[in-house]
Amino acid sequence: MNLVTLLPFIVLIGAMFLMTRSAKKKQQAAAQMRDHMTPGTGVRTIGGMYATVKEIGDDTVTLEVAPGVHAIFAKNSIGAVLEDAEYNRIVHGVSDDAATDAPVVPDDASSLTEAPKADLTKDEDEAPKLDLGKKDEDAPKGDDEPKDGKSDGEAGAK
């Protein structure tokens, strides 16, 4: 046979060999990474959820996804084992350089919703008055009464 006709098949077999070899290396690296998990380690699942390892079984791992909330996952679902500093930065917002002049966020929103303090430099007489739809007491009383002499809306004659 001609070498030219066999060349595409040789290239295809070589490419398949390289792909399976790199896939095996990735699987081995992932298995080695999962073997480094210990209780208390921060992890990210392949679905993107961050959690803390509580228990490790043969094929499963128990993760604490929130304080007191545990879920059982397959070991293969762990996408990354994180360093403590990276896990705390992502999950808790704690960074190593916490001594910087970062703004302090309060635990509750009460300081964000407090009424603004009165401006003591203004006179109270200068404050605009709100129109609440009430009629002035100085307005003539005769204008309030309906023309038919009924004030409660009942139908009928006087």
URNOR-V250070 format. One record per residue. N is the residue number from 0. RES is the residue in one small letter. SS is DSSP state (hx for helix, st for strand, lp for the rest). PHI is phi in radians with two decimals (* if undefined). Layout:
n=N res=RES ss=SS phi=PHI
n=N res=RES ss=SS phi=PHI
This chain:
n=0 res=m ss=lp phi=*
n=1 res=n ss=lp phi=-1.51
n=2 res=l ss=hx phi=-1.11
n=3 res=v ss=hx phi=-1.15
n=4 res=t ss=hx phi=-1.31
n=5 res=l ss=hx phi=-1.48
n=6 res=l ss=hx phi=-1.00
n=7 res=p ss=hx phi=-1.06
n=8 res=f ss=hx phi=-1.19
n=9 res=i ss=hx phi=-1.13
n=10 res=v ss=hx phi=-1.13
n=11 res=l ss=hx phi=-1.11
n=12 res=i ss=hx phi=-1.13
n=13 res=g ss=hx phi=-1.11
n=14 res=a ss=hx phi=-1.15
n=15 res=m ss=hx phi=-1.11
n=16 res=f ss=hx phi=-1.06
n=17 res=l ss=hx phi=-1.16
n=18 res=m ss=hx phi=-1.16
n=19 res=t ss=hx phi=-1.20
n=20 res=r ss=hx phi=-1.14
n=21 res=s ss=hx phi=-1.21
n=22 res=a ss=hx phi=-1.16
n=23 res=k ss=hx phi=-1.13
n=24 res=k ss=hx phi=-1.12
n=25 res=k ss=hx phi=-1.13
n=26 res=q ss=hx phi=-1.13
n=27 res=q ss=hx phi=-1.15
n=28 res=a ss=hx phi=-1.14
n=29 res=a ss=hx phi=-1.16
n=30 res=a ss=hx phi=-1.13
n=31 res=q ss=hx phi=-1.16
n=32 res=m ss=hx phi=-1.11
n=33 res=r ss=hx phi=-1.16
n=34 res=d ss=hx phi=-1.21
n=35 res=h ss=lp phi=-1.49
n=36 res=m ss=lp phi=-1.26
n=37 res=t ss=lp phi=-2.37
n=38 res=p ss=lp phi=-0.99
n=39 res=g ss=lp phi=1.76
n=40 res=t ss=lp phi=-1.37
n=41 res=g ss=st phi=-1.51
n=42 res=v ss=st phi=-2.34
n=43 res=r ss=st phi=-2.15
n=44 res=t ss=st phi=-1.37
n=45 res=i ss=lp phi=-1.19
n=46 res=g ss=lp phi=-1.49
n=47 res=g ss=lp phi=1.68
n=48 res=m ss=lp phi=-1.59
n=49 res=y ss=st phi=-1.69
n=50 res=a ss=st phi=-2.72
n=51 res=t ss=st phi=-1.95
n=52 res=v ss=st phi=-1.25
n=53 res=k ss=st phi=-1.87
n=54 res=e ss=st phi=-2.41
n=55 res=i ss=st phi=-2.15
n=56 res=g ss=lp phi=-1.83
n=57 res=d ss=lp phi=-1.18
n=58 res=d ss=lp phi=-2.03
n=59 res=t ss=st phi=-2.19
n=60 res=v ss=st phi=-2.45
n=61 res=t ss=st phi=-1.66
n=62 res=l ss=st phi=-1.99
n=63 res=e ss=st phi=-1.68
n=64 res=v ss=st phi=-1.52
n=65 res=a ss=st phi=-2.69
n=66 res=p ss=lp phi=-0.98
n=67 res=g ss=lp phi=1.46
n=68 res=v ss=st phi=-1.94
n=69 res=h ss=st phi=-1.96
n=70 res=a ss=st phi=-2.40
n=71 res=i ss=st phi=-1.76
n=72 res=f ss=st phi=-2.16
n=73 res=a ss=st phi=-1.25
n=74 res=k ss=hx phi=-1.04
n=75 res=n ss=hx phi=-1.17
n=76 res=s ss=hx phi=-1.47
n=77 res=i ss=st phi=-1.42
n=78 res=g ss=st phi=-1.54
n=79 res=a ss=st phi=-2.74
n=80 res=v ss=st phi=-1.73
n=81 res=l ss=st phi=-1.74
n=82 res=e ss=lp phi=-1.20
n=83 res=d ss=hx phi=-1.03
n=84 res=a ss=hx phi=-1.13
n=85 res=e ss=hx phi=-1.20
n=86 res=y ss=hx phi=-1.07
n=87 res=n ss=hx phi=-1.14
n=88 res=r ss=hx phi=-1.15
n=89 res=i ss=hx phi=-1.31
n=90 res=v ss=hx phi=-1.44
n=91 res=h ss=hx phi=-1.77
n=92 res=g ss=lp phi=1.27
n=93 res=v ss=lp phi=-1.68
n=94 res=s ss=lp phi=-2.00
n=95 res=d ss=lp phi=-1.15
n=96 res=d ss=lp phi=-1.67
n=97 res=a ss=lp phi=-1.22
n=98 res=a ss=lp phi=-1.38
n=99 res=t ss=lp phi=-1.22
n=100 res=d ss=lp phi=-1.49
n=101 res=a ss=lp phi=-1.30
n=102 res=p ss=lp phi=-1.13
n=103 res=v ss=lp phi=-1.59
n=104 res=v ss=lp phi=-1.71
n=105 res=p ss=lp phi=-1.21
n=106 res=d ss=lp phi=-1.25
n=107 res=d ss=lp phi=-2.16
n=108 res=a ss=lp phi=-1.65
n=109 res=s ss=hx phi=-1.11
n=110 res=s ss=hx phi=-1.28
n=111 res=l ss=hx phi=-1.48
n=112 res=t ss=hx phi=-1.94
n=113 res=e ss=lp phi=-1.12
n=114 res=a ss=lp phi=-1.19
n=115 res=p ss=lp phi=-1.15
n=116 res=k ss=lp phi=-1.22
n=117 res=a ss=lp phi=-1.16
n=118 res=d ss=lp phi=-1.42
n=119 res=l ss=lp phi=-1.31
n=120 res=t ss=lp phi=-1.43
n=121 res=k ss=lp phi=-1.60
n=122 res=d ss=lp phi=-1.45
n=123 res=e ss=hx phi=-1.19
n=124 res=d ss=hx phi=-1.22
n=125 res=e ss=hx phi=-1.39
n=126 res=a ss=lp phi=-1.15
n=127 res=p ss=lp phi=-1.21
n=128 res=k ss=lp phi=-1.59
n=129 res=l ss=lp phi=-1.51
n=130 res=d ss=lp phi=-1.61
n=131 res=l ss=lp phi=-1.69
n=132 res=g ss=lp phi=1.51
n=133 res=k ss=lp phi=-1.42
n=134 res=k ss=lp phi=-1.50
n=135 res=d ss=lp phi=-1.16
n=136 res=e ss=lp phi=-1.26
n=137 res=d ss=lp phi=-1.45
n=138 res=a ss=lp phi=-1.20
n=139 res=p ss=lp phi=-1.09
n=140 res=k ss=hx phi=-1.28
n=141 res=g ss=hx phi=-1.19
n=142 res=d ss=hx phi=-1.33
n=143 res=d ss=lp phi=-1.36
n=144 res=e ss=lp phi=-1.43
n=145 res=p ss=lp phi=-1.17
n=146 res=k ss=lp phi=-1.23
n=147 res=d ss=lp phi=-1.55
n=148 res=g ss=lp phi=1.47
n=149 res=k ss=lp phi=-1.77
n=150 res=s ss=lp phi=-1.98
n=151 res=d ss=lp phi=-1.84
n=152 res=g ss=lp phi=1.50
n=153 res=e ss=lp phi=-1.31
n=154 res=a ss=lp phi=-1.50
n=155 res=g ss=lp phi=2.19
n=156 res=a ss=lp phi=-1.64
n=157 res=k ss=lp phi=-1.26
